[in-house]
């Protein structure tokens, strides 16, 4: 039975902010430097970001199609459990908890701490700051969903103010430039020109492009954030929030990367690596703008923690309601059928992430997360076809929803095939994560049977 609570907790604006907060993390401030070094042409970097955006928007449309027909908390776990098989659903839920939330929350917290301190690596002080921020976010979300959403809205607004200041400064910088300055930006030709398209026919280039798309795909994950709380908000707002947010984030990514590549040289951006944005900002507006972007990057990671701590525990709570995890984690009052705040699940999610914050291996996991989450998303959205009769009876599936599914699932399969060819280690890690979910499911079913006896 789908939940239809009378009192919905947050509206479309807060949902959009939650999705944006979940999507815009550290990836956009790092990936371009490595992509430019690998692809060699700034225009190809822009094409790669555009490809990632189109794929993510199609994924958002596919998830929106699911949200219109099934209004339940839990995301992929719910769809695959209800319409494919409980074991497949548990596997997806396990991936969501571990690869989708726990490790990324820890990584985002560490980036937040490192950026605030200007530390080149995860120092003790950076780990302390990460732990404190995760704890603060958990406290706000434990009050209720609306309270956590208000904090997230405020931080997202400040983050976009930082983007606006940076864009204005870049516009002024570009207006002041003259040929006499001898400055050659990385992007010195229109990226929509067609003189470089011939490279897409080169097999070796396509392999390099696929590798870069693995990392760019991670920057676009999170567009499905609002579907994890679909049982607590209006279904129409859930579907709209994902599509609107994904379009806005794609436009933001393309705008930021255009400015990055037009306001610094190719050599400087490649040499900057993880901190290249700081170099671009200093080149454009000196130390003042450098600090603005430093704060903006820190806030990007801060909102990632906020958003993921709001939605990750909902997966734990839903699995608890289905008796696949201990029942006390659901936070549900047996006498009240309406959704409640899963405070223990929030605490557990925060604690698990804090434990990983103090582990040296968390950043090593990041390279395969985009691949794992994209495959999990493709499986979930395929539910529209797997359970076509049921889904179509709830609401006719439109042609554009079918088209979005084709593009999103096709792109996911291409990434998997590419991983087998050029990123074999990430491929095995991805498959291993899925298999570990099935193993844990077996133990969960044994526990479930024992508790009944």
N, C-alpha and C positions, 0 to 999 in steps of 0.2 A: 504494500500500500504506500503510495507516495504521500509525503507529508505536505500539508497545506496550512501552515500556521497562520493564525489571524493577524498577528503582529509581526510584520516584516521589519528587519532590523536596520538595513541600510539601503540607500537608493542607488540610482545609476551613476551619479558622480563619484560616490565612494567606491563603487565597484570598478569603475574605470581607473581610478587612482590606485586601487589594489592591484589590478592587472598590470598597469604601467610600473608600479613599484616592484612587482615580481619579475618583470621583463628586463628593465634597464638596470643592470648591475655593472660589474667591472669589465665585461667582455668588449664593449664598444670602445673602451679606453685603452685596450691592449691589442686586439686582434689585427687592427689595420697595419701596425708596424711590421708584424710578421708576414702578413699577406702581401704587403708591398715588396718586402725582400724576396718572397717566393715567386710572386707573379711578375715582378719587374716593371709593371706599368700601372700607374695610379688609376687609369680608366678601367683596367681589369679588376682592380680592387673594388671600384664602385659597382661594376657589374655583379661581382660576387655578393656584395651586400644587397643589391636589388633582387638577385635570385633568392637569397635567404628570406627577404621580405615577402616576395610573392608566395613562396612556399608556406610561410607562417600565416599569411592572410588566408590562404586556402584552408589551412588547418583550423584557423579560428572560425571560418564559415562552417566547416564540418562539425566542430564541437558545438557551435551554435545550433546546428540542426538537431543534435542530440539533446541539447538543453530544452529545446522547444517541445520535445516529446517525452522526456523523462526528467522530473524535478525532484532529485534526491541528492543529499550530500554524499561525498565519497569519490567523485570523479571516475577514473578508469576502473577502479575496483568495482563500483556499482554496476556499470554498464556490462562489463565482461562477466561478472558473477551472475547477473540476472538473465542475460541473453545469450551467453556462450556456455560457460561452465564455471562452477565455484572455484575450481583449482586454477583456472586461467585468471579469474578475477583476483584471487588471493595473490597470485604471482605479480599482477599489475599493482595491487595495493602495496605489496612488499617493496617493489621497485620505487613506487611513489614515496614511501616512508624513508627508504634509505637513500636512493639516488636522486629522488625528486626534491626532498626537503632536508633531511638530517645533515648530509654532507654539504649541500649548497648553503644552508644556513650557517654552518661553521665556516665555510670558505668566505662567504660574504661578510661575516663578522670579523674575520681576520683581515680582510682587505680594508674594512672600516677602520680597524685599529691601526694598521700599518700606514694608511693614508693620513689619518689624524696626526700621527707621530712623525710621518715622513721617514718611516723605517724601511730599509731595503728588504728586510726579511721579517719573519714572525718572531719578534723579540718577546720576552716575558711581559713587558709593558703592553705590547700590542695584543697579546692573548688576554691580559686582564681587561683591557678596554672592550674586546670582543665579547668576553663573558658577561661584563656588566651590561652591555647593550642588549644582548640576547635576554638577559634576566629582566631588564626594563620592559622590553617588548612583551615578554610573557606575562608580566604583571598587568599591563594595559589590556591585553587580549583576555585575561582571566576575568576582568570586570564584566565585559560583554563585547560582542562583535562591534557594536557601534563605537564604543570608546576607543578600541584599537584602530578603527577606521578613521576616526577624527585625527589621531596622531599621524597616521599614514598620509592623510590628505594634506596636512600641514607640511610635512617633510617633502612630499612630492611637489607641492607648490613652490617651496624654496628651491628645490632642485631645478625646476623649470625657469625660475628667476635667474639662476646661475647660467643656464643655457642661453637665455635671452641676453644677458650681459656679455657673454662670450661672443655670441653672434653679432651683436652691435659693434663690439670692439674689432672683430674680424672685418666687418664691412668698412669701418673707418680705416683700418690698416690697408685694405685692398684699394680704397679710393686714393690713398696717399702715395701708392706705389707709382713709379715711373720707369720706363725702360732704362733710364740712366742709372738706376740703382743697381743694376746688374743682378737682380734677384730672380732666380728661376725656380718657381714652385714645383712641387712634385706633380700636381695636376695643372699642366699648362696648356692643355687642349680640351675641348668639350668632350666629356666622357660618353656622350650619346653619338659621337661620330662613329663611322663604320670601318675605318681603315685598318682596324686591328682585329676584326672579326675572324679573319682567316686562321688565327691561332686556335680557334675552337675546333678545327679539324685536325689538330695535332694530338695524337694519343698521349704523349708525354706531358703536354700542357694540361690535358684533361685530368690526369692523375694528380698533378700539383693543385689544380683547382678544387678537386674533391677533398684533398687534405685540408685546404683552407676553409671549405664549406663545413667540415666537421666542427671547427671552432666557431665559425660564424653562426652555425645552427644553434649552438649553446647560447649565444647572445639573444636569440629570438625565442628560446623556450620560455614558458611561463605565461603564454598568451591564453592558456586555458584556466587560469587561476580561479576565476569566479565560479567555474562549474563545480568546484569542490564544496561550495557552500550553497548550491542550487536549491536545497531544501529549506533555506532560511531567507531567501530573497525572491522577488517576482521573477518567474521564468523569462518574461520578455526582457527584463533588465539584464539577466545573465547572458542571453544570446547577443544582445546589442553591445554589452560592455566588452566582450571578447573581440568582436569585429572592429568596433570603434578604436579600442586601445591598440590593436595590432596595426591598424592603418596609421594611427598617430605615431606609434613607436617607429614604424618603418620610415615614415617621413622624417622623424627626428634623427634616426641613424643616418639616413642619406644626407640630411643637412649638415650634421656634425662632421661626417667624413669628408664631405665636400670642402668644408672650412678647414679641417685638419690638413688636407692635401693641397689646398690653395695657399695656405699661410705659412708653409715651411718647405724646406728643400727635401728632395728624396733622400739624400744622404743623412740629413739630420733625423728624419722620421725613422729610417731603418736603424740608425745607431741608438735611438732613444728606447727601443724595445718597450718594456712594461711601463715606462714613465715618459713616453714620447709626447703625450698630451701636455704634460707640464712644460716641456721644451717649446711646443707650439705656442702655448699661452704666454710664456715669457718673451718669445720672439715678437708676439703681437702687441702685448700690453705691459710688458715688464713684470716685476715681482708682484704687483697688485693683482693683475689678471691671473697670474700663476696661483695665487692664494685662492682666488675665486673658484678656479677649476679644481683645485685641491679639495676645497670644501664640497664642491658639487660632486666630485667622485666619491668622497666619503658618504655623502647623503644618498648617492645611488646604491651603495652597498647597504646603507642603513634601511632604506625602504625595502630592499630585497628581504632582509631579515624580518621586517614588520609584516610584509605580505605573506611570506612562507609560514610564519608562525601563526597566522590566522587560518590558513587553509590546510596545512599538513595535519594538525591534530584532528581535523574533521574526518580524514581517512581512518585514523586510528579509532576514533569514536564509532564510525560506521562498522568497521570490522569487529569492534567489541560488541555492538548490538547484534551482530550476526553470530556471536559466540565463537569467533575465530581468534579473539584476543580476550583477556580477562574482562569480565562484564563491568567492573567498577570504572574502567577507562571511558565508558560511553558518556558518563556525566548525566545520564538520563534518569529523571524521576519516574518510577513505574506508574505513578498516578497521573502523570502529565504527559500526554503524547506529543506535545509540541517540542521542537528542538531546543535544547538548552546548551549553555556554554560548557564545553568539555574541559573543565579546568585541570583535571588530572592528566588528560592527554596532552594538553598544552605544556604542563610541567614536565612530563616525560620527554616530549619532543625537544624542549629547551635543554633539559639535562643531557640528553644524548648528543645534541649539537655541541654543548659546552665540553663534553668529554672529548669529542673529536677536535675541538679547537686546540686542546692541549696535546694533540697527536701530531707528529711531524708528517704523516702520510696524506693528510687531507687534500693538499693541492695536487698531489700526484693522481688523484681520482678524477680531476676535473676534465681531463682530455677525452674521456670516454662518455661523460654524462650526456652530452648533447646527442650522441648516437643512441644511447640507451633510452632516453626519454622520447626521442622522435619515434623510435620503433614502438614503444609502449603506446604512444599517442595514435600511431597508425592502426594498431590492433584495436584500440577503443573506438575510433571513428568508423572502422570497418563494421562495427555492430549494426550500423544503418543498413548494410547489405546482408549481413549474416542473419539478422532478425527482420528482414525487409517487410514481411507480411505484418508483423506486430507493429513496427514503426510506421508503416504506411497507413495502417488502420487508425493510428492515433492522429496522424496528420500527413497528408500527401507529400512525398519527397519531391521537391522542385528540381528542375533540370540543372540549375546553377549549384545546388547542393551536391548533385551527382558529379558535376564537373570539378567542384572543389575537392571532393573525395578522391577522384582520379589523380589530380595533381598532387595532393598531399601524400596519399599512399604511394604513388609512383615515385615521388621524391624520396620518401623514406626507404623504399626498396633500392633505389639507386645508391643512397648513402651506405646501406648495408652491403651491397655488392662492391662498392668502392672500398669499404673497410676491409673486405676479404682480400682485395687486390693490393691495396697500398697501406693499410693500417691493420695488419693481422692481429697485433696485440690488443688493440681496442675492440676488434671483432670478438676475440675470445673472452675478454673481460665483460663485454655486453652479454654474450650468450651465457657466461658463467653466472652473471647477476640474475638472469631469468631462471636458470636452473636452480639456483639457491632458493628462490621463491617457492618452487615446487617442493623442495626438500622440507622447508619450514612448514608448508601447507600440510605435508604428511604428519609432522609432529603435532600441528594444531588440531588435525582431525582426531588423532589418537587422544589428545587431551580432552577434546569435546566428547568423545565416546566414554572416556573414564568418568567425566563429570556427570554423565547421565546415569551411570550405573550405581 
